Amino acid sequence: MPQVCIGDLVRLKKVHPCGSYEWKVLRVGSDVSLKCCQCGRRVVLERGEFERRVASVARGGNGSRK
C-alpha cells in the first residue's frame, strides 16, 4: 500500500452512491478522513478498512511526504 498524505486523491474499488470513485484525503492517522470529489460527503475509515478499499493513489498532496 503506497503511503498517502493530506490532499492526495484516491480511487476506491466501489462506487459511491453519487456515482464517483474519487476521494480527497483530509486527515491521516489511525483513521483516514475522506471527502467525495463529486458530492462533498465526508467519511472516516479505519486504516485497515481504508487500505482494503483503495484501488489507486494520485499524488495531489501538499508535498509533505517523507
Secondary structure, 3 states (H helix, E strand, C coil): CCCCCCCCEEEECCCCCCCCCEEEEEEECCEEEEEECCCCCEEEEEHHHHHHHEEEEECCCCCCCC
